[in-house]
């Protein structure tokens, strides 16, 4: 059970869900997903995606997925976030055959490069590569943890390198343009 983002093509959902090519209308997306209410938990909801003409969302185990249409109203943007829970393991999310949520970010970049792609270096906790955007959202620490960290960190230098992190958001647009 894998979700594959297919640059230049669209989105392949895990079986028995259909592949959703870029260029579909909202009605076509709804029609293709309608027979799979049981897999989608019976919920295909309106979503908000900046600059979109329409947006729909659903959740697969641990993975909220948003689909949206842009200028001409056809499917042109997909985003997937990872929200794991103790009760369910999220399915892998693949791009160019690489599980982008399953490995530390540096290893994801290395694996994409091993596929022969000219992937740029990470920009902080983000990677933009043509129509693909990967990021790691910062998780806020509880107030007590921040206070104790500040006390313990007084007089110490900031680490030279950021510790390893994993991506938890990926988006793909139909074209090599800035995503919303």
Protein Blocks (a to p, Z undefined) as FASTA:
>chain_A
ZZdddehilpcdddfbdcddehiafklmmmmmmmmmmmnoopacddddehiabdcdddde
hiacdddddfkopafbdcddddddfkbccddddeehiafklpcfklmmmmmmmnopacdd
dehjaccehjbccddddddddfklmmmmmmmmgopacdfbdcddddfbdcddfbdcddZZ
